[in-house]
Amino acid sequence: MRVWDSMDSTSQISFCSPSPPIATMTENPNLQRALLQRLEDLAPFSIFDSTKVASIEDGPSPSSQDPLDLSSYPSVTLSSGQRILARLLVGADGFNSPVRTFAGIASRGWDYERHGVVATVKYSGRDMYHAKKNGVTAYQRFLSSGPIALLAMPGGYATLVWTTTPEKAATLKSLAQEDFVAMVNAAFRLENVDLEYMSGLDKGQTEEFSWRCSVTGVKEDETSIPRLVESVQDGSVASFPLRYRQADTYISSRVALVGDAAHTVHPLAGQGLNMGLADVQSLANTIEYAVERGADIGDEMYLDRYNSEMWMQNNRMLGVTDKLHKLYSVGWGPLVGIRSMGLKMVDQLGPVKRWLMSQAGGIGT
């Protein structure tokens, strides 16, 4: 993985970990297929397709007809009319979590006034994903409006994540495919002033990029910049607002929050999914611990094991990404020099780099 600052070409850091690799990229459908297969191995279970949650409320109180007190159980009513009472309701329902709202758990933070533009792009030339013995390189460059990253996938494809202003995100999404590709290639090769000019054009970025490369003498070197992108997959360009959010707690009585329902992180470190998967692993271990002891899996006393393990761990990652975003959003000369010096120092510190690699791979604590 190679990371560098667009405002100081000498400010860079490289991570090389051939055994094991820093991380492995996989598309979401692969994860979904694996999870569904695992569910089949764990039958019986129920999946409700093409169904929405209509409401979540407290279960019924005891009555003369039914003396059983289920008022502490979440009652989920589906769009089909079916009602489910849960010993434990897990909120894996995203940023605007209805489960979190039902539990009365506050979520605090702020918006970054930035959007993340994502797409699936294809490199020029042959597929290097399996050709390289030590794997492939991920690239990230910090631009004045936010970082841009390319993460390689098989077949000569890569995932693009580009943090920029809402206005520039709208412009990127409106471009013809060839002009969008030109902007991606320019973002890894040209200066900020060039990108500012090109992003202000309604069209013609392809010709502008070619001309500026010829004038500036950009050299194609895969050890320092990614290969040229030649195309973008149809329908893959999208954007989403970037936010910082952390729930006050991940649990309440018979409720646990995981993933974006619990926390929302800046994508510059690529940790959003890894954090959510770590939540799920920790919660599964907590449930297993309760079951082994014959305890109620919805009891807050047992759920607190999950909250105690993951809240502070996630809070550290949220803090790191938030501070990095703010640090690289500043163009003030003296601060640029200080952060450049800091990045160069980290690049020379092996133990620090190994720790950062473990965090990037989602295996650190």
Disulfide bonds with the S-S distance in Angstrom:
none
